[in-house]
């Protein structure tokens, strides 16, 4: 893991200096993502703070919805596996069709 270093970001004219071990390219990519999303959401909003807050809420909503969907999918897989295991157990308990034990 890399030693923590300072990375300078600017989003909507707001400057931020972050000390991190993540790569500068990665953080700049995150900043570009935020800026793009903020510009799309903040049309007509003059306050950078309001735009960034709206952007944070939008991204948090996306994260929560994704987590909920992932949880539902995991639950579906678990339920299907339980049914499959039950069917396999029942199949193993059935007597042989030839009549031999």
Beta strands, then each sheet from edge to edge (+ up, - down):
strand 1: 5-11
strand 2: 14-20
sheet 1: 1+ 2-
end
